[in-house]
Amino acid sequence: MVKQSWKKALKGMGVGAFLFFFIKGLVWLAIFFGLAQFVGC
């Protein structure tokens, strides 16, 4: 039931929204890794 709702949500959002969230996640990862290195040095 949960997997079906996820599939419906993904189909409803479309490829554009998926790419948007994917890139947004990569940006946040880059920020966190950058902050970690900045604090570490």
PDB file of N, CA, C and O in Angstrom:
ATOM      1  N   MET A   1       0.835  -1.199   0.000  1.00  0.00           N
ATOM      2  CA  MET A   1       0.000   0.000   0.000  1.00  0.00           C
ATOM      3  C   MET A   1       0.874   1.254   0.000  1.00  0.00           C
ATOM      4  O   MET A   1       0.605   2.209  -0.729  1.00  0.00           O
ATOM      5  N   VAL A   2       1.900   1.241   0.809  1.00  0.00           N
ATOM      6  CA  VAL A   2       2.788   2.402   0.858  1.00  0.00           C
ATOM      7  C   VAL A   2       3.549   2.553  -0.456  1.00  0.00           C
ATOM      8  O   VAL A   2       3.703   3.663  -0.965  1.00  0.00           O
ATOM      9  N   LYS A   3       4.030   1.421  -1.008  1.00  0.00           N
ATOM     10  CA  LYS A   3       4.777   1.486  -2.263  1.00  0.00           C
ATOM     11  C   LYS A   3       3.892   2.006  -3.390  1.00  0.00           C
ATOM     12  O   LYS A   3       4.351   2.768  -4.240  1.00  0.00           O
ATOM     13  N   GLN A   4       2.632   1.599  -3.400  1.00  0.00           N
ATOM     14  CA  GLN A   4       1.724   2.073  -4.447  1.00  0.00           C
ATOM     15  C   GLN A   4       1.526   3.585  -4.332  1.00  0.00           C
ATOM     16  O   GLN A   4       1.517   4.294  -5.339  1.00  0.00           O
ATOM     17  N   SER A   5       1.367   4.069  -3.107  1.00  0.00           N
ATOM     18  CA  SER A   5       1.162   5.507  -2.935  1.00  0.00           C
ATOM     19  C   SER A   5       2.420   6.274  -3.380  1.00  0.00           C
ATOM     20  O   SER A   5       2.321   7.357  -3.957  1.00  0.00           O
ATOM     21  N   TRP A   6       3.591   5.706  -3.106  1.00  0.00           N
ATOM     22  CA  TRP A   6       4.830   6.361  -3.543  1.00  0.00           C
ATOM     23  C   TRP A   6       4.895   6.405  -5.062  1.00  0.00           C
ATOM     24  O   TRP A   6       5.275   7.423  -5.641  1.00  0.00           O
ATOM     25  N   LYS A   7       4.524   5.306  -5.710  1.00  0.00           N
ATOM     26  CA  LYS A   7       4.549   5.273  -7.166  1.00  0.00           C
ATOM     27  C   LYS A   7       3.558   6.287  -7.736  1.00  0.00           C
ATOM     28  O   LYS A   7       3.861   6.977  -8.709  1.00  0.00           O
ATOM     29  N   LYS A   8       2.386   6.374  -7.133  1.00  0.00           N
ATOM     30  CA  LYS A   8       1.387   7.345  -7.601  1.00  0.00           C
ATOM     31  C   LYS A   8       1.911   8.765  -7.408  1.00  0.00           C
ATOM     32  O   LYS A   8       1.717   9.624  -8.268  1.00  0.00           O
ATOM     33  N   ALA A   9       2.574   9.010  -6.279  1.00  0.00           N
ATOM     34  CA  ALA A   9       3.103  10.342  -6.000  1.00  0.00           C
ATOM     35  C   ALA A   9       4.187  10.703  -7.016  1.00  0.00           C
ATOM     36  O   ALA A   9       4.228  11.825  -7.520  1.00  0.00           O
ATOM     37  N   LEU A  10       5.068   9.734  -7.312  1.00  0.00           N
ATOM     38  CA  LEU A  10       6.143   9.997  -8.279  1.00  0.00           C
ATOM     39  C   LEU A  10       5.569  10.272  -9.661  1.00  0.00           C
ATOM     40  O   LEU A  10       6.012  11.190 -10.350  1.00  0.00           O
ATOM     41  N   LYS A  11       4.587   9.480 -10.064  1.00  0.00           N
ATOM     42  CA  LYS A  11       3.972   9.707 -11.376  1.00  0.00           C
ATOM     43  C   LYS A  11       3.266  11.057 -11.407  1.00  0.00           C
ATOM     44  O   LYS A  11       3.274  11.741 -12.430  1.00  0.00           O
ATOM     45  N   GLY A  12       2.657  11.441 -10.289  1.00  0.00           N
ATOM     46  CA  GLY A  12       1.937  12.716 -10.238  1.00  0.00           C
ATOM     47  C   GLY A  12       2.892  13.903 -10.290  1.00  0.00           C
ATOM     48  O   GLY A  12       2.601  14.912 -10.931  1.00  0.00           O
ATOM     49  N   MET A  13       4.029  13.781  -9.615  1.00  0.00           N
ATOM     50  CA  MET A  13       4.987  14.888  -9.603  1.00  0.00           C
ATOM     51  C   MET A  13       5.618  15.064 -10.968  1.00  0.00           C
ATOM     52  O   MET A  13       5.760  16.185 -11.457  1.00  0.00           O
ATOM     53  N   GLY A  14       5.999  13.945 -11.585  1.00  0.00           N
ATOM     54  CA  GLY A  14       6.654  14.051 -12.881  1.00  0.00           C
ATOM     55  C   GLY A  14       8.161  14.076 -12.744  1.00  0.00           C
ATOM     56  O   GLY A  14       8.700  14.116 -11.638  1.00  0.00           O
ATOM     57  N   VAL A  15       8.835  14.051 -13.885  1.00  0.00           N
ATOM     58  CA  VAL A  15      10.302  13.990 -13.897  1.00  0.00           C
ATOM     59  C   VAL A  15      10.911  15.297 -13.410  1.00  0.00           C
ATOM     60  O   VAL A  15      11.938  15.286 -12.732  1.00  0.00           O
ATOM     61  N   GLY A  16      10.294  16.415 -13.747  1.00  0.00           N
ATOM     62  CA  GLY A  16      10.837  17.718 -13.358  1.00  0.00           C
ATOM     63  C   GLY A  16      10.946  17.865 -11.853  1.00  0.00           C
ATOM     64  O   GLY A  16      11.973  18.306 -11.337  1.00  0.00           O
ATOM     65  N   ALA A  17       9.885  17.495 -11.149  1.00  0.00           N
ATOM     66  CA  ALA A  17       9.893  17.608  -9.687  1.00  0.00           C
ATOM     67  C   ALA A  17      10.909  16.646  -9.093  1.00  0.00           C
ATOM     68  O   ALA A  17      11.597  16.987  -8.130  1.00  0.00           O
ATOM     69  N   PHE A  18      11.012  15.437  -9.662  1.00  0.00           N
ATOM     70  CA  PHE A  18      11.984  14.459  -9.162  1.00  0.00           C
ATOM     71  C   PHE A  18      13.402  14.996  -9.295  1.00  0.00           C
ATOM     72  O   PHE A  18      14.192  14.908  -8.356  1.00  0.00           O
ATOM     73  N   LEU A  19      13.729  15.556 -10.463  1.00  0.00           N
ATOM     74  CA  LEU A  19      15.063  16.114 -10.669  1.00  0.00           C
ATOM     75  C   LEU A  19      15.305  17.291  -9.725  1.00  0.00           C
ATOM     76  O   LEU A  19      16.412  17.468  -9.216  1.00  0.00           O
ATOM     77  N   PHE A  20      14.262  18.098  -9.494  1.00  0.00           N
ATOM     78  CA  PHE A  20      14.397  19.245  -8.598  1.00  0.00           C
ATOM     79  C   PHE A  20      14.791  18.793  -7.201  1.00  0.00           C
ATOM     80  O   PHE A  20      15.733  19.324  -6.615  1.00  0.00           O
ATOM     81  N   PHE A  21      14.059  17.797  -6.660  1.00  0.00           N
ATOM     82  CA  PHE A  21      14.357  17.319  -5.314  1.00  0.00           C
ATOM     83  C   PHE A  21      15.707  16.616  -5.267  1.00  0.00           C
ATOM     84  O   PHE A  21      16.423  16.716  -4.270  1.00  0.00           O
ATOM     85  N   PHE A  22      16.064  15.896  -6.347  1.00  0.00           N
ATOM     86  CA  PHE A  22      17.342  15.193  -6.405  1.00  0.00           C
ATOM     87  C   PHE A  22      18.502  16.185  -6.355  1.00  0.00           C
ATOM     88  O   PHE A  22      19.452  16.003  -5.593  1.00  0.00           O
ATOM     89  N   ILE A  23      18.418  17.234  -7.171  1.00  0.00           N
ATOM     90  CA  ILE A  23      19.480  18.249  -7.205  1.00  0.00           C
ATOM     91  C   ILE A  23      19.516  19.012  -5.879  1.00  0.00           C
ATOM     92  O   ILE A  23      20.588  19.349  -5.375  1.00  0.00           O
ATOM     93  N   LYS A  24      18.326  19.281  -5.319  1.00  0.00           N
ATOM     94  CA  LYS A  24      18.260  19.971  -4.038  1.00  0.00           C
ATOM     95  C   LYS A  24      18.984  19.160  -2.963  1.00  0.00           C
ATOM     96  O   LYS A  24      19.704  19.714  -2.132  1.00  0.00           O
ATOM     97  N   GLY A  25      18.782  17.834  -2.991  1.00  0.00           N
ATOM     98  CA  GLY A  25      19.454  16.962  -2.028  1.00  0.00           C
ATOM     99  C   GLY A  25      20.964  16.984  -2.211  1.00  0.00           C
ATOM    100  O   GLY A  25      21.711  17.010  -1.232  1.00  0.00           O
ATOM    101  N   LEU A  26      21.419  16.973  -3.468  1.00  0.00           N
ATOM    102  CA  LEU A  26      22.856  17.018  -3.721  1.00  0.00           C
ATOM    103  C   LEU A  26      23.456  18.325  -3.216  1.00  0.00           C
ATOM    104  O   LEU A  26      24.557  18.338  -2.666  1.00  0.00           O
ATOM    105  N   VAL A  27      22.730  19.422  -3.405  1.00  0.00           N
ATOM    106  CA  VAL A  27      23.223  20.731  -2.936  1.00  0.00           C
ATOM    107  C   VAL A  27      23.363  20.722  -1.422  1.00  0.00           C
ATOM    108  O   VAL A  27      24.369  21.196  -0.895  1.00  0.00           O
ATOM    109  N   TRP A  28      22.369  20.192  -0.712  1.00  0.00           N
ATOM    110  CA  TRP A  28      22.444  20.141   0.752  1.00  0.00           C
ATOM    111  C   TRP A  28      23.598  19.264   1.208  1.00  0.00           C
ATOM    112  O   TRP A  28      24.281  19.594   2.178  1.00  0.00           O
ATOM    113  N   LEU A  29      23.828  18.133   0.509  1.00  0.00           N
ATOM    114  CA  LEU A  29      24.957  17.268   0.867  1.00  0.00           C
ATOM    115  C   LEU A  29      26.270  18.027   0.683  1.00  0.00           C
ATOM    116  O   LEU A  29      27.162  17.939   1.527  1.00  0.00           O
ATOM    117  N   ALA A  30      26.391  18.771  -0.418  1.00  0.00           N
ATOM    118  CA  ALA A  30      27.616  19.533  -0.670  1.00  0.00           C
ATOM    119  C   ALA A  30      27.823  20.580   0.424  1.00  0.00           C
ATOM    120  O   ALA A  30      28.948  20.787   0.878  1.00  0.00           O
ATOM    121  N   ILE A  31      26.749  21.236   0.846  1.00  0.00           N
ATOM    122  CA  ILE A  31      26.853  22.252   1.905  1.00  0.00           C
ATOM    123  C   ILE A  31      27.309  21.618   3.211  1.00  0.00           C
ATOM    124  O   ILE A  31      28.197  22.143   3.882  1.00  0.00           O
ATOM    125  N   PHE A  32      26.700  20.480   3.578  1.00  0.00           N
ATOM    126  CA  PHE A  32      27.063  19.831   4.840  1.00  0.00           C
ATOM    127  C   PHE A  32      28.504  19.349   4.824  1.00  0.00           C
ATOM    128  O   PHE A  32      29.216  19.506   5.816  1.00  0.00           O
ATOM    129  N   PHE A  33      28.955  18.757   3.700  1.00  0.00           N
ATOM    130  CA  PHE A  33      30.336  18.298   3.618  1.00  0.00           C
ATOM    131  C   PHE A  33      31.297  19.474   3.654  1.00  0.00           C
ATOM    132  O   PHE A  33      32.371  19.383   4.249  1.00  0.00           O
ATOM    133  N   GLY A  34      30.917  20.579   3.021  1.00  0.00           N
ATOM    134  CA  GLY A  34      31.764  21.772   3.038  1.00  0.00           C
ATOM    135  C   GLY A  34      31.890  22.340   4.446  1.00  0.00           C
ATOM    136  O   GLY A  34      32.983  22.716   4.871  1.00  0.00           O
ATOM    137  N   LEU A  35      30.777  22.403   5.170  1.00  0.00           N
ATOM    138  CA  LEU A  35      30.806  22.899   6.549  1.00  0.00           C
ATOM    139  C   LEU A  35      31.640  21.983   7.425  1.00  0.00           C
ATOM    140  O   LEU A  35      32.391  22.452   8.281  1.00  0.00           O
ATOM    141  N   ALA A  36      31.512  20.667   7.216  1.00  0.00           N
ATOM    142  CA  ALA A  36      32.269  19.708   8.019  1.00  0.00           C
ATOM    143  C   ALA A  36      33.772  19.899   7.810  1.00  0.00           C
ATOM    144  O   ALA A  36      34.542  19.839   8.769  1.00  0.00           O
ATOM    145  N   GLN A  37      34.192  20.127   6.569  1.00  0.00           N
ATOM    146  CA  GLN A  37      35.607  20.344   6.298  1.00  0.00           C
ATOM    147  C   GLN A  37      36.052  21.694   6.858  1.00  0.00           C
ATOM    148  O   GLN A  37      37.171  21.819   7.357  1.00  0.00           O
ATOM    149  N   PHE A  38      35.189  22.700   6.780  1.00  0.00           N
ATOM    150  CA  PHE A  38      35.540  24.029   7.289  1.00  0.00           C
ATOM    151  C   PHE A  38      35.742  23.995   8.801  1.00  0.00           C
ATOM    152  O   PHE A  38      36.676  24.600   9.328  1.00  0.00           O
ATOM    153  N   VAL A  39      34.850  23.277   9.497  1.00  0.00           N
ATOM    154  CA  VAL A  39      34.974  23.165  10.962  1.00  0.00           C
ATOM    155  C   VAL A  39      36.150  22.259  11.326  1.00  0.00           C
ATOM    156  O   VAL A  39      36.817  22.478  12.337  1.00  0.00           O
ATOM    157  N   GLY A  40      36.403  21.246  10.504  1.00  0.00           N
ATOM    158  CA  GLY A  40      37.463  20.305  10.789  1.00  0.00           C
ATOM    159  C   GLY A  40      38.843  20.923  10.694  1.00  0.00           C
ATOM    160  O   GLY A  40      39.733  20.548  11.458  1.00  0.00           O
ATOM    161  N   CYS A  41      39.047  21.853   9.783  1.00  0.00           N
ATOM    162  CA  CYS A  41      40.376  22.451   9.610  1.00  0.00           C
ATOM    163  C   CYS A  41      40.615  23.457  10.718  1.00  0.00           C
ATOM    164  O   CYS A  41      41.675  24.081  10.768  1.00  0.00           O
TER     165      CYS A  41
END
